[in-house]
Amino acid sequence: MTLPVVIVGGLHTDARRSAVRELLTTVPGSVSLHHDLATAAGGTVRRLVRDASGELSRGEAPLVNGCACCALREDLVPELRRLAADGRTRLAVVELWDSVEPRAMAEVVAAHGGGALELTNVITAVEPALVLPYLANGDDLTEAGLASAATDQRTVGDTWARQLEYAPVLALVDGADADDEDRALLAQLHPTARRVETGSGELARLAFAGFDTEAAAAAQHPACALLPQEADEAGVATLVWHRHRPFHPERLYEALEDLACAAARSRGRFWLADRPDTLLAWEAAAGALCVENTGPWLASLPDAAWEMVPPVRRAAAALGWHPEHGDCCQHLVFTSPGLDREGLARLLDSCLLTDAEYTAGREAWKRLPTAFGALLDPVS
């Protein structure tokens, strides 16, 4: 018999526990599995299995290569398989530890569950009043005591953003402090998510709704991400900035600090004139910006290589195909309370190639100073 598995995560610990508790009490035969990574400094990760009546078992898993998350991956599937083999569990609720991101665990369950496990959904638990404070928190996870390994360089803000944006279901645990601005920010950050109030009775049904890890990964890939649309509500705005002219590398680099701090959250894809064939990813939260080389634009590939590209990416490229540049473009989205949309658009536009620089052509673009070398070129 296949065991349904739902993943519940999020940095909002009280909200996450509340969502898990609701699933255990409303789904008969449900069992939760939680790995506590707080004990990693002692060399182990603690495992707790419980149901609505209380603790069923506990144990420990040793760290793998000094990494608590790696220990979680190694221990998770065998424990889930054990629950499946027992035959008495109707739903396995995987409660992730605070800073564990759901995508990694979802893909582990989907890839290694075999016929014994079926990932049926991913839920991030949210207290709306805490969305902005966590998104604006630039502390390293290490400083906050939330790192999963000594090499963990993530921040609270970017970790929370990915937890929020990956899950198709957001379980809202409302505190008295939440207001219209909090709800508007949440809606604009992840407009396609199903937002469910805990206690409404919907969470138990959505736990079995189904989940596709490949589609979820595609929705996060910068080439075909389901980015938010233009919005303005309750003092929160989203700017969608889309252009077909490349950035001048030096002017963009000089503006990075202002752009990273312009919004609570920004993400998307962009195009540098000195690297015209490279699709670059943009992610920023709490003033910390990450830019990354994600491979070539489709327009830069030979026709024969297109067959190796996933259909969802080909479809996304076709929607915005430019007669001269193909899918090469700027597509950046900024969301924040108090967003200066006009000023931000002017700053971004000022970083593009001028008419004279643009008409000089690609060979001239490639000779422009490589201002992003330190960020994009690996050290050999």
DRENDOFI-717496 format. One line per 4 residues: their letters; for each residue x, y, z of C-alpha. Coordinates in nm, 2 decimals. Layout:
N
a	X Y Z  ...
***
This chain:
380
mtlp	0.00 0.00 0.00  0.13 0.35 -0.09  0.16 0.59 0.20  0.06 0.95 0.13
vviv	0.32 1.20 0.25  0.26 1.57 0.31  0.55 1.81 0.40  0.49 2.10 0.64
gglh	0.76 2.36 0.67  0.84 2.72 0.75  1.05 2.94 0.98  0.74 3.04 1.18
tdar	0.77 2.76 1.43  0.45 2.81 1.63  0.25 2.84 1.30  0.41 2.52 1.17
rsav	0.34 2.33 1.48  -0.02 2.45 1.48  -0.07 2.33 1.12  0.08 1.99 1.20
rell	-0.13 1.95 1.51  -0.44 2.03 1.31  -0.35 1.76 1.05  -0.29 1.50 1.33
ttvp	-0.63 1.57 1.49  -0.84 1.59 1.17  -0.69 1.31 0.97  -0.75 0.97 1.14
gsvs	-0.44 0.75 1.13  -0.20 1.04 1.06  0.15 1.03 1.21  0.41 1.32 1.21
lhhd	0.78 1.27 1.17  1.01 1.55 1.28  1.39 1.58 1.28  1.53 1.84 1.53
lata	1.85 1.98 1.38  1.91 2.19 1.69  2.12 1.91 1.84  2.36 1.90 1.54
aggt	2.64 2.06 1.73  2.65 1.74 1.94  2.69 1.53 1.63  2.34 1.39 1.59
vrrl	1.99 1.48 1.47  1.70 1.39 1.69  1.39 1.21 1.54  1.05 1.23 1.69
vrda	0.75 1.03 1.57  0.41 1.11 1.71  0.03 1.11 1.65  -0.26 1.30 1.79
sgel	-0.23 1.12 2.12  0.14 1.19 2.18  0.49 1.05 2.12  0.52 0.71 1.95
srge	0.90 0.68 1.92  1.22 0.88 1.92  1.57 0.82 1.80  1.89 0.98 1.67
aplv	2.06 0.99 1.34  2.44 1.07 1.31  2.55 1.37 1.10  2.66 1.30 0.74
ngca	2.98 1.48 0.65  2.91 1.73 0.93  2.58 1.83 0.77  2.25 1.80 0.97
ccal	2.04 1.84 0.65  2.23 1.55 0.49  2.15 1.34 0.80  1.79 1.43 0.76
redl	1.79 1.32 0.40  1.95 0.99 0.49  1.71 0.91 0.77  1.38 1.05 0.63
vpel	1.30 0.79 0.36  1.38 0.48 0.56  1.16 0.61 0.85  0.88 0.68 0.60
rrla	0.91 0.34 0.45  0.89 0.19 0.79  0.56 0.37 0.85  0.44 0.25 0.51
adgr	0.53 -0.11 0.59  0.35 -0.10 0.92  0.02 -0.05 0.73  -0.16 0.15 1.00
trla	-0.06 0.50 0.90  -0.31 0.68 0.67  -0.10 1.00 0.63  0.26 1.08 0.71
vvel	0.32 1.44 0.80  0.68 1.54 0.76  0.73 1.85 0.99  1.05 2.01 0.87
wdsv	1.29 2.19 1.11  1.29 2.57 1.10  1.54 2.65 0.82  1.50 2.33 0.61
epra	1.37 2.42 0.27  1.08 2.21 0.14  1.21 2.17 -0.22  1.50 1.96 -0.12
maev	1.30 1.73 0.10  1.01 1.70 -0.15  1.25 1.59 -0.42  1.41 1.34 -0.19
vaah	1.07 1.18 -0.11  0.96 1.19 -0.48  1.29 1.04 -0.60  1.34 0.76 -0.34
ggga	0.99 0.68 -0.23  0.95 0.41 -0.49  0.61 0.25 -0.49  0.58 0.28 -0.11
lelt	0.55 0.66 -0.08  0.35 0.93 -0.26  0.42 1.30 -0.20  0.07 1.44 -0.19
nvit	0.14 1.81 -0.10  0.38 2.07 0.04  0.25 2.33 0.29  0.43 2.63 0.44
avep	0.28 2.75 0.77  0.26 3.13 0.80  0.18 3.39 1.06  0.09 3.69 0.83
alvl	0.22 3.95 1.08  0.57 3.79 1.07  0.61 3.77 0.69  0.78 4.11 0.65
pyla	1.00 4.09 0.97  1.13 3.76 0.85  1.17 3.87 0.49  1.36 4.18 0.61
ngdd	1.59 3.98 0.84  1.94 3.98 0.68  2.11 3.78 0.96  2.30 3.47 0.86
ltea	2.13 3.15 0.97  2.45 3.08 1.16  2.40 3.40 1.37  2.04 3.30 1.43
glas	2.13 2.95 1.54  1.94 2.80 1.25  2.22 2.68 1.02  2.21 2.32 0.90
aatd	2.59 2.29 0.85  2.90 2.48 0.92  2.91 2.59 0.56  2.55 2.71 0.55
qrtv	2.57 3.07 0.41  2.20 3.14 0.37  2.02 3.43 0.55  1.69 3.43 0.73
gdtw	1.53 3.65 0.47  1.62 3.45 0.16  1.55 3.11 0.33  1.20 3.24 0.43
arql	1.14 3.37 0.08  1.21 3.03 -0.08  1.00 2.84 0.18  0.71 3.07 0.11
eyap	0.73 3.07 -0.27  0.78 2.70 -0.32  0.47 2.56 -0.14  0.14 2.56 -0.33
vlal	-0.05 2.58 0.00  0.00 2.84 0.27  -0.15 2.75 0.61  -0.23 3.08 0.78
vdga	-0.22 3.09 1.16  -0.35 3.44 1.23  -0.23 3.64 1.52  -0.40 3.95 1.65
dadd	-0.13 4.17 1.50  -0.19 4.09 1.13  -0.34 4.37 0.92  -0.43 4.44 0.56
edra	-0.07 4.53 0.46  0.05 4.19 0.59  -0.21 4.01 0.39  -0.15 4.21 0.07
llaq	0.22 4.14 0.10  0.16 3.77 0.13  -0.08 3.77 -0.16  0.16 3.96 -0.39
lhpt	0.47 3.75 -0.29  0.29 3.42 -0.39  -0.03 3.50 -0.58  -0.09 3.15 -0.70
arrv	-0.07 2.98 -0.36  -0.39 2.85 -0.19  -0.41 3.04 0.13  -0.60 2.85 0.40
etgs	-0.69 2.96 0.75  -0.60 2.69 1.00  -0.91 2.57 1.18  -1.12 2.61 0.86
gela	-1.12 2.23 0.79  -0.96 2.27 0.45  -0.61 2.17 0.55  -0.69 1.80 0.59
rlaf	-0.84 1.79 0.24  -0.55 1.98 0.08  -0.30 1.74 0.24  -0.41 1.48 -0.02
agfd	-0.44 1.71 -0.32  -0.13 1.59 -0.51  0.21 1.74 -0.58  0.43 1.74 -0.89
teaa	0.80 1.81 -0.80  0.90 1.87 -1.17  0.63 2.13 -1.21  0.72 2.29 -0.88
aaaq	1.09 2.31 -0.98  1.00 2.46 -1.32  0.79 2.73 -1.14  1.10 2.83 -0.95
hpac	1.35 2.82 -1.24  1.44 3.18 -1.35  1.38 3.09 -1.71  1.02 3.01 -1.67
allp	0.93 3.11 -1.31  0.57 3.20 -1.23  0.66 3.55 -1.11  0.40 3.79 -0.96
qead	0.21 4.04 -1.17  0.18 4.41 -1.12  -0.02 4.50 -0.81  -0.09 4.78 -0.57
eagv	-0.30 4.72 -0.26  -0.30 4.83 0.11  0.03 5.02 0.07  0.21 4.72 -0.09
atlv	0.31 4.73 -0.45  0.47 4.50 -0.71  0.66 4.63 -1.00  0.72 4.41 -1.30
whrh	1.00 4.55 -1.51  1.04 4.39 -1.85  1.28 4.52 -2.12  1.45 4.37 -2.43
rpfh	1.77 4.58 -2.42  2.07 4.44 -2.22  2.23 4.60 -1.91  2.55 4.79 -1.92
perl	2.76 4.58 -1.68  2.93 4.87 -1.50  2.62 5.08 -1.45  2.42 4.79 -1.32
yeal	2.70 4.69 -1.08  2.72 5.04 -0.94  2.34 5.03 -0.88  2.33 4.69 -0.72
edla	2.32 4.81 -0.36  2.03 5.05 -0.42  1.84 4.79 -0.63  1.89 4.51 -0.37
caaa	1.75 4.74 -0.09  1.47 4.89 -0.30  1.22 4.61 -0.21  1.15 4.35 0.05
rsrg	1.18 4.09 -0.22  1.29 4.09 -0.58  1.36 3.81 -0.83  1.37 3.72 -1.19
rfwl	1.61 3.69 -1.48  1.84 3.95 -1.65  2.07 4.00 -1.94  2.42 4.16 -1.94
adrp	2.56 4.31 -2.26  2.91 4.16 -2.20  2.76 3.81 -2.15  2.48 3.82 -2.42
dtll	2.44 3.44 -2.43  2.40 3.39 -2.06  2.07 3.38 -1.87  2.14 3.53 -1.52
awea	1.92 3.48 -1.22  1.84 3.75 -0.97  1.72 3.69 -0.61  1.72 3.95 -0.33
aaga	1.58 3.97 0.02  1.67 4.18 0.32  1.91 4.38 0.11  2.12 4.07 0.02
lcve	2.14 4.00 -0.35  2.24 3.67 -0.52  2.31 3.66 -0.89  2.38 3.34 -1.07
ntgp	2.47 3.20 -1.41  2.19 2.95 -1.50  2.32 2.86 -1.85  2.24 2.99 -2.20
wlas	1.94 3.16 -2.33  1.74 2.94 -2.57  1.82 3.20 -2.85  2.19 3.11 -2.80
lpda	2.14 2.74 -2.86  2.16 2.56 -3.19  1.83 2.42 -3.31  1.94 2.06 -3.25
awem	1.98 2.14 -2.88  1.62 2.25 -2.83  1.50 1.89 -2.81  1.70 1.86 -2.49
vppv	1.52 2.16 -2.33  1.21 2.08 -2.11  0.88 2.17 -2.29  0.78 2.41 -2.01
rraa	1.09 2.62 -2.08  1.03 2.63 -2.45  0.67 2.73 -2.40  0.78 3.01 -2.16
aalg	1.03 3.14 -2.41  0.78 3.14 -2.69  0.54 3.36 -2.49  0.78 3.65 -2.49
whpe	0.99 3.57 -2.80  1.15 3.88 -2.95  1.21 3.89 -3.33  1.57 4.00 -3.28
hgdc	1.68 3.88 -2.94  1.46 3.57 -2.89  1.41 3.50 -2.52  1.70 3.73 -2.41
cqhl	1.54 3.99 -2.19  1.51 4.17 -1.85  1.23 4.04 -1.64  1.26 4.15 -1.28
vfts	0.98 4.17 -1.02  1.00 4.39 -0.70  0.75 4.36 -0.42  0.74 4.57 -0.10
pgld	0.54 4.80 0.12  0.61 5.16 0.03  0.77 5.07 -0.31  0.89 5.36 -0.52
regl	0.78 5.21 -0.85  0.86 5.52 -1.06  1.20 5.58 -0.90  1.29 5.21 -0.92
arll	1.19 5.19 -1.29  1.40 5.50 -1.37  1.71 5.35 -1.19  1.67 5.02 -1.38
dscl	1.63 5.20 -1.71  1.94 5.41 -1.65  2.14 5.08 -1.63  2.05 4.97 -1.98
ltda	2.27 5.03 -2.28  2.22 5.37 -2.44  2.11 5.40 -2.80  2.47 5.44 -2.92
eyta	2.59 5.15 -2.71  2.31 4.93 -2.83  2.35 5.00 -3.20  2.73 4.92 -3.17
grea	2.63 4.55 -3.17  2.71 4.23 -2.99  3.08 4.22 -3.06  3.12 4.57 -2.91
wkrl	2.91 4.47 -2.61  3.14 4.18 -2.53  3.43 4.42 -2.50  3.26 4.62 -2.22
ptaf	3.42 4.59 -1.88  3.33 4.27 -1.70  3.21 4.42 -1.38  3.04 4.10 -1.26
gall	3.35 3.88 -1.28  3.38 3.85 -0.90  3.02 3.74 -0.87  2.98 3.51 -1.16
dpvs	3.32 3.37 -1.26  3.43 3.08 -1.04  3.77 3.10 -0.88  4.00 2.83 -1.02
***
